[in-house]
Amino acid sequence: MIIKNAIVCDAECEREVDVRIEDNIITEIGTNLSGDEIIDAKGLYFIPLLVDTNIRVQDSILNANNIKALSDEALKAGIGHIVLNPESTPAIDNEIVLEFAQNGLHNLNGAKVDLMINTLNQENTLSNIAILLKRGAVVPYMSTIAKNDLAIKIAQYCQMYGVTLFCKAEDNSLISSGVMLDGDVSSKLGLAGIPDLSEVLHVSRMIEIARHFKIKILFKSIASPRSIYLIDKAKSDGVDVRCEVSIHHLINSDKACENFNTTAKLNPPLACESDRAELLEALKSGKIDILTTLHQPSSPVNKEVAFYDAAYGCEGVEKAMSLYYTKLVKNNIISMSELVRLCVKNPADTIGEERGVIKVGQSANAMLFDPSKIVRMDEKFSLYCGQELYGEIKSVFF
């Protein structure tokens, strides 16, 4: 099969060339390629499938059916590889649940699914990190509700196994009663707020742990510009820390919570408008390393309730590629090549895989994407329900 005249775009550059694919392997890249099966891709992007390392199954209920449904939906949206958040029911924090989840990975026809493990169990004591990593979990995950002695032990395991620590920065004493960002909008709605210090304090703490133990940390779903500043400063000092931000926090503020819109009840909470603008500037200036859809779908019974009682999260996977393209690339916030770096190369790197560069000899793992097509977001529990987006996936090579 030959893909002719496509705009081949990866994390390094864009170029208009032909691509030959045989048995899902890229065997030749060039011009004027010929063959029996030809797809004319004039005006279409040929880009790697996305990688998302911060996704949950329906209602965070871990079972084979939910994993399969998520895998299928993700591939249709242009995501070829996902890593499940381990804060599920049951939580992936012991060997029995890990094996149970792994059994759900058999015979998937959609996106590849990997598992991260929760380094803390329900009693907030250490899970058996070494065994779980040896048995196939790709990375350890930690919430900073962990006390210092536990955080240090977790860091030592990461040092021993050479893995990136996925870290959610939050303060248990500050998040326990809040349901959105503490600010003008929460006051107007009469809802308990969560101060952004909940995140910032623990980003600072974990940076010092990364510095001391010389480990890699990916801070998950950052929402405060101050946190990004601290992470960027640490990078310049040689500390191996990285920053992940969701698409929702870049283009929505806490004003989306007005009228008690439970779809906008996210964890972490949406930032105020001025901070949202700063997050977008941080993206433009290259201070954000990874983007995520922060997909956390809930059933109506968990969303169509009072804001305080509603589940956290919103739909993010459906039309993910169209959403990224419309909000970030078409609006000239970042280039398509930069999008591939943020959504393919960098997240793959955190789990020890090489993705994001289209070259001879590798699996295709790519899509043909038509940026001119208009599609409508119709997912009820998406922040973009009813919006028209640009871009449609024409073919997937996987």
N, C-alpha and C positions, 0 to 999 in steps of 0.2 A: 504494500500500500504506500502511495506517495501523497503527502500533503503538499499541494503546490500553492505558491504565492502567499503563504501565510505570513503574518507579522509574528515571527518567533521571538518571544520575550521571556527572559529569565532574570535572575537576580543581578546579572552583569550588564546586559544591554538588550536593545531591540534591533532586529534586522529582518528584512523581507527575503526569505529563502525557502527552498523546498526541503522537506523532511521525508526520508524513507523509513518505514516501520515494518519490521518482519518479526512475527511471533511476539509482538508487543515490545520489541527491542529496537531502539533507534540505530540503524545501520549506516546511514549516510545523511549528511546535511550539505546542501549546495544549491546550485542554480541549474535550471533546465534538466532536472532529473526526469527520467522516463520509466514507464512500467505499465503493467496491465490494469491495475486498479489505481485510479487517480481521483483525489478529492480536490476540487478547486476551492481554495480557502481565501480567495481574494477579499481583503477587508476584514478578515477574521484574525483574532489573536490565537496563537498556539502557545499555551502557557502551562507550567506545572500545576498539578492539582494542589490545593491548599492543605496546610497542616494546622490543626487546631488542638492545643493542649490544655483546654479549659472548658470541658463540655460535660453536661450531665444528661442522664436518661430521664424519661418521663416521670415526673413527680419524685425524682431521685430514688425510684424503686428499682433495685438492681435485679434483673432477671433476663433470661435469654430472649424473650419476646421484645422487651424494651431495647436491648442492645441491638438486635437485628433491625428493628424499626429505625433506630437512630443511624445505624450504618447505611441503610438504604437511602434515607433522606439526605444524609450528608453528601453522599456521592452525587446525587442529582443536583445538589447545590454547588458542586465544584470542590468539595472537600474530600481528599483522598485518604487522609490519615487523621485519626482523632485519638486523644488520650483522655480517658474518663476521669473525672474528679472522684476521689475515693470517699467523699462525704456523702454516702448514699445509705439506703436502707436495704440490706445490711451494709455497714461500712466495710470497706476493704482494708481491714487492719489485722487479719489473722489468716492462717494457712487455709482454713476451711472455706472462708469467703472468697479468698483469692482463687482457689481451685473451682469453686462454684461459678465465679465470674468467667474464668478461663474456659469452662465448658460452654458458656454462651458465645464464645468467639468462633466456634467451629462452623464451617459451612456458610460463612458470611459472603454475600455477593456484592456488598456495597463497600464503603470505605473500610480500610484497615483500622482495627480498634486495638489499642494498647491500654494497659492498666497502670495507674500509679497507686502507691500504697499510702495509707495514713500512718504516720509514724507514732501517733497517739491513739490508744484505744478508748473505749467509752469511759474508763475510769481516769483518763488523762495520765496514764502511765505509758511507758514505752511499749510499742508492739515489737514483734520479733523481726526487726528490720533486715538483719543479715539473711535469714531464711527466706523472707518474702522476696528480696532482690534476687537471690539465687534461684528462686522458683519461677521467675519470669516477669516480675513487675519491672517496669522500665525506669521509674524514678520514685524517690520518696517525697511525700507531701507533708508539710507541717503548718499548723496554725500557730501564731505566736501567743496563743493562750498557754502554750507550754512555758513552764517556769525555766529560769536560767540554767539550772542543773540539767534538765532534760534537753533543752536546746543545745547545750554543749555536747551532750552525748550523741545527739542526732548529727551534729556537725562532724563529730569524730567518725561516725559511720560513713558519712558522705566522703570524708577525706580518705578513709580506708578503701572504699569501692570506686572512687573517682567519678561519682555521679553528681548531677546538678540537684540541689535542693530546691524544690518548688515551695515557696513560702508565701502564705497569706498573712499579711501584717494587720493585726487587729487586737484590740484590748478588750478582754472579756468583761471587765467591770464597766466599760464605756458603751459596749454594744448591746448589753443585756436588755435594756428597756427601750432603746431607740428603734425607729423603723424607717427613718430617712435622714438626710443630712440636717444637722442642727443649724438653722439659719432663718432668714426672713420667711421663706415659704413654709417651713415646718411650724413656725409661730402662727402664721396666718391660718393654717389648717388645724392648729391645736394638736399637733402630733409630736410625740417625744422624738428628740433629735439625737443623732450620733455625731460628735465633734470630729473633724478631720484629724485631730491629734491622735485619735484611736489608731490610725494608720501610721502617721508620721513618727510617733514615738518608737514604734517597733521596727520601722524601716531603719532608723538610726541604730537601734540595738543590734539588729541582725547584720548590718554592714560591719560592725565591729567584730562580730563573731566570724564573718567571712574573711575579714582582714587577718584575724588572729590565726585561724585554722587553714587559711589559704584554700578555701573551697569556693565552688561556684553556686550562686544563688540566683534564681529567677523569682522576682517579686511578682506575685500573681495579681491581676486585675487592679492595678494601682489607680486611684481616683484623685489624689491630691498633687497639685503642681509642686508643692514643697517636697514631697517624697521623691519626685522625679529629679528635682534639683540635688537632693542628697545623694541619690543613686548616681547621677552624672558626675558629681564631684568625686565620689568614691572611685568611679571608673578612671578618672584622671589621675588618681593616686595609685592606680594599679590593682585595685580590688576587683575581683571577677564577679561583678553583680550586674544583673540585667533587669529591664523593666518591661512588663506586659500591661497593655491598656486595652479595654474593650472598645469596639466601634461605638457602642451606645454612649459611653462617657465622653467621647469626642464630639458627638453631634447632638446630644440632649443634655439639658441641665435639670436641676431639681424642679423647675417650673413644670416639667412634664407630669409631676405628681399632683398638680392642681386638679380640682374636682375629684380628688381622692381616686385618681387613676391607678389602680393596682398593678397595671402592666408596667408602670414606671417604678415599682418597688423592687429595687435591685440590691444586690450585695456584692461589692460595696455600694453605698447609696450614690445616686447621681450628684455631681458637684453643683455649686452655684454657677450662675452664668459667667461671671468674671473668671472663675477657676476653669470652667469648660473652655473658654477662649485661650487660657494659658496652656491647657493640655494640647489644644490644636497647634499652638505655636511650638510646643515641645516636639510634636510630631514633625512639623515642617523643618525644624532645626536638627533632626536626627537624634534626639534624646530618648526616643521611645524605640525599643528593640523589637517588640513583638505585638501583633494585634490578635485579638480573639473575638469570636462572636458571643462569648460568655453565655452560651446556650443553656438555659435552665427552664425547660418547659413544665407547665403545670396544668392539671385538669381544671375545668370550670369550677368544680366544687371547692378548689383551693384558691381561686382567683376572684370569683364573683361573690366576695364577702367584704366585710368592713376592712379598710386599709390596714388597720392594726393587726387583724387576724390573717390577712392574705399571705400566701407563700411568696418568698422572694423569687425573683427571676422573670425572664421573658423569653419568648421564642427568638432564636438568633440564626439558626441553621438555614431555614428556608430562604432560597435565593441569596445565599451569603455572598457569592461572587458578584451578583448584580448590585447588592447593597454596598459592598466595598468600592466597586467601580463608580457607582453613581455619586456617592457621598465624598469620596476622596480623590479618585483619579479624574473623573469628568469635571469636578470642581477645581481642578488644578492645585489640590493640596499636596499630592505626591504623584510621582510618575508610576506607570504600570510596572516598570522594573523595580522600583522601590517597594511597591505593593508585594511583589513576589518575594523580595528580601524579608519583609516584615511578616508575611503570612506563610512562607514556605521554608526558606533557607534557615532563618534564625530559630523558629520553633523546632525544626527538625534537628538542629545542632544541639539543642538542650536535651534531647533524648538519644544523642549519639549517632544520628543518622545524617547522611549527606543528601540533601535535596536542593532544588531551586536552580540548578544549572542544567540546561538542555545540551547534551553532548552525545557523540557516537559511543555506543557500547552500553548505554544505560537503559533501564526500562522506560517506556514512554511516560506512564503516569502523568498524563497531561489532558488538557481539554481544548476544544475549539470554541472560542467565545466571540459572539457577535455583539460588538458594542453599540450597534445602531438600533437594535430591537428594543422596544418598550414592553416591559412586563409590569403586572400589577401585583402588589403584595396583598394577599387576602387572608393571611394568618391572623386570626382574631386576637391572639395574645402576643402580637408583635407590636413594638413601638411604631412601626411603619405601616400598619394595616391601612389599606386604602390608598397608599402612595403609589405613584408610577415610578418605576426604576428603569434604568437603562442597562441593557446587556442580557443576552440569553445564551445559555450553553447549548451548542449544536451537537457536539459529540464528546464522548469521554473515552480515553484510551487508558486502560487500567489492567 
